[in-house]
Amino acid sequence: MEKVQIEWGDLARTEAIESDIFEKASKILEFAPTATRLHVNLKVINSIQSAGVPTQGVLMELRLPNNQDVRTEKEGNDLYRTIKDAQQAILTQVRAKKEQRLV
């Protein structure tokens, strides 16, 4: 997907994670067809080697026309769940922008 850019940060790239991101991204881009880019940044916040629960972060930025960009940042110990939470937050923001234009 040329509209989707993934930055892996200090996370190891896997086909399963990449596939999950592209699946979520396709739903976002379908809902926001005027978007020019979806930027996904993954990072380890608290690694397995450190004390506490291993935690990853997901930052998503959706580029929209007329500087109407939306972004969200989520953290969690289940990367797939965190990606889904970020997707839902982006969709909620896009939905709100669509409703604002209708008012």
N, C-alpha and C positions, 0 to 999 in steps of 0.2 A: 504494500500500500504506500504509494508515494506521498500521501497526505499525512502519514503517521511517522513520527520520529521518536525513537526510543533511545534514551540514554540509560545505560546500565549502571552507572556509578560504580560502586564496589561490589555489586551483585554479579554472580556468574550468569552469563547468558545461557538460557536453555530454550529449546524449541517449544516446550510445553508452555512456558510463561509467555514467550513471544506470540504463540498461537492464541492464548487467552487474551492478551492485550489487543491483538488484531480483531478478535471476535467482538470484544467490548467496543473497540474503536469504530467498527462498521456500524454498530447500532447508534453510536453518537453521531457519526457523519450522515447517516440516513435521516436522523431527526433534525440535523442542522446542515442541510445541503449547501448552504452558502459558505460554510467554513472553509478556510484555506489550508489549515494545518492543525493537527493535534500533536502536541508535544508531551511525551510521557517520560518522567524522570524517576528512576528507581534508586533507592539507597538503603544501606544498612544503618540503622540508628543504634541498635544495641546488638552486637554480634554474639554468636553462640559462645565464644571464648570468654566474654565478659560476664560479670555477675548479673543476675536478673534474667528476665524473659527475653529471648531473641526478638528483636523488633525491626520491621522494615517500614520504609516510608514510600509513598507514591505521590508524586506531584503531577497533575494533569493541567495543561493549558490548552484551551481551544481558541484558535485565532478566527475571529469573525470580522466581516467588513465593518467599516466606520468605527474602528476602535471599540467594538463591543465585546472584546475578549472576555472569557470567563476562565477562572482557575480554581483549583481545589487542591488541598494537601491533606492526605490521610496517613495515619500510622496504625500498625497492628502487628500481631505475631503470626498471622496467616496471610501470606502475600496475595493469594487468590481472592480472599475475602476483602482485603484492603483495596485491590484493583477494582473489584465490584462496587465497593463503597464510593470510591472516587468517581467511577462511571455514573453512579446514581446522583451524586452531588452535581456533576457537570450537567446531566440531563435536567435536573431540577432548576438549575440556573438558566439554562436555555429556554425551558418552558416558561419561566417567569419573564424572560425578555420578550418572548413571543406574545405573552398576555399583555405586557405593557404597551406593545405596539398596537394591539387591538382596541385598547381603551381610548 
